[in-house]
């Protein structure tokens, strides 16, 4: 039987203050609860031992911590792990990527996605629901590697700026002194360019921004990404130029390489023109085949030549290593549609 109690996990300090005030408790108890949730990482209210028994009994009547362990974990030959979680509106996946000097967790923000990008398994899944901030935070604090994480990237299932309030609340918890107290530069949020959400994100946080670009030409990008018709990449770029990006905050552009579609000299030149004056980097990404999609990835030689040409034009360009291919954890492959579980 599903609990009717309200989850405390995922509530910001201000929301916890509202909870305790609503229970006629002193407001300072909110900070104590936050400390237990996000620093001590308790699983039960009764473990909050500096709260009086009466306070704990009062909280237990209507609330619970609300954390949950992963339902399943898959391990790649390269060490990448893919975690399956039961969330508020269905099932989601998160990918843990260990490297020599980094440990990155790729988190999801929605169950499925509305954006229908041609190259993405999550887009093929369609949209089942928004995650709550607690669902996002649970992905971070409920994996065994949580204490060793160096970076969080919102590059999993869903479009973060389509679920903006919950994403911003989760970022507040991750970076707030009452929460995980992470430096914002350890967190990157990736978007396909939903401008209203992007503007709020840039105004209200100091976290890094990554934009899925994939083609500098309107018609080509629209074929790959329907969002181009509503939020053209030129408008996205114009908005980005309003903000200062430097050592403490970075903007990057994700560029999946498709054979004969977006990997030519003219694309290099147009990218340089489009991004002129922006302190940024381009991350080149190999296309990971999606069932039923006829797109083909560029070969390694073409990708390397593309990278070198961009570098010669003065744009910092990196090639992202493909990780977790054998467990469908690589970029664009996260999906729970075919997992044999009910997302409803």
Secondary structure as GFF3:
##gff-version 3
##sequence-region A 1 344
A	DSSP	beta_strand	6	7	.	.	.	ID=ss1
A	DSSP	alpha_helix	13	22	.	.	.	ID=ss2
A	DSSP	alpha_helix	29	38	.	.	.	ID=ss3
A	DSSP	three_ten_helix	45	47	.	.	.	ID=ss4
A	DSSP	alpha_helix	53	62	.	.	.	ID=ss5
A	DSSP	beta_strand	63	64	.	.	.	ID=ss6
A	DSSP	beta_strand	72	75	.	.	.	ID=ss7
A	DSSP	beta_strand	81	87	.	.	.	ID=ss8
A	DSSP	beta_strand	90	98	.	.	.	ID=ss9
A	DSSP	beta_strand	103	106	.	.	.	ID=ss10
A	DSSP	beta_strand	110	112	.	.	.	ID=ss11
A	DSSP	alpha_helix	121	125	.	.	.	ID=ss12
A	DSSP	beta_strand	127	130	.	.	.	ID=ss13
A	DSSP	alpha_helix	133	141	.	.	.	ID=ss14
A	DSSP	three_ten_helix	146	148	.	.	.	ID=ss15
A	DSSP	beta_strand	151	154	.	.	.	ID=ss16
A	DSSP	three_ten_helix	160	162	.	.	.	ID=ss17
A	DSSP	alpha_helix	164	175	.	.	.	ID=ss18
A	DSSP	three_ten_helix	184	186	.	.	.	ID=ss19
A	DSSP	beta_strand	187	191	.	.	.	ID=ss20
A	DSSP	alpha_helix	195	204	.	.	.	ID=ss21
A	DSSP	beta_strand	208	212	.	.	.	ID=ss22
A	DSSP	alpha_helix	218	224	.	.	.	ID=ss23
A	DSSP	three_ten_helix	226	229	.	.	.	ID=ss24
A	DSSP	alpha_helix	233	240	.	.	.	ID=ss25
A	DSSP	beta_strand	251	257	.	.	.	ID=ss26
A	DSSP	alpha_helix	265	274	.	.	.	ID=ss27
A	DSSP	beta_strand	280	286	.	.	.	ID=ss28
A	DSSP	alpha_helix	300	312	.	.	.	ID=ss29
A	DSSP	beta_strand	316	320	.	.	.	ID=ss30
A	DSSP	three_ten_helix	325	327	.	.	.	ID=ss31
###
